[in-house]
Amino acid sequence: MADDQKNPIEGLGDIAHNVFLAGVGAAAIVGEKAGQVVDDLVKKGELTVQQGKVVNEELSQKAAGVVNETTENLIKTHLKNMTPEQRAEFVANVRSMADDIEAKADEASDEAAADADDAAEAVEADAIEVDED
C-alpha cells in the first residue's frame, strides 16, 4: 500500500469518535427543540404536564432512532470503502470492543450485587443490635 493512502482500519478511532460526536450533537439538538416545543405547549395550556411528558418521551425516542440511523449509515459508508479483509479486521475490532464493554458491565453488575449484599448484611446487623438493646 502506498504511503499516501491511509489504511481504513487505522482511522477506526477517528471514525468512531466522529460518529459518537455526530450522534451526541443530533440528540442534543433534537432534545432541546423537543423540550422547547413541549414547554411552549404546556405554557399555552394546550398540553397538560403529563401529556407533555408523554410527548417529550416520544420525541426522545424518535431522536434516538435518527441518531441510530445516522450512525448506521456512516458505518455502512465506511465499510463500502474497505476491502473484504479490512472489513473482517474492522468487525473483529468492533467485536473486541463489544466484548470489553460487556466484561466491564458484568464486573460492574457483580460489584453492585456485592455492595447490595454488604448493605443488607449491615442493615441486618443493625437490626440485631437494636433488638438486643
Secondary structure, DSSP 4 states (H G I P E B T S, - for coil): --TTSPPTTTTHHHHHHHHHHHHHHHHHHHHHHHHHHHHHHHHTTSS-HHHHHHHHHHHHHHHHHHHHHHHHHHHHHHHHTS-HHHHHHHHHHHHHHHHHHHHHHHHHHHHHHHHHHHHHHHHHHHHHHHHH-
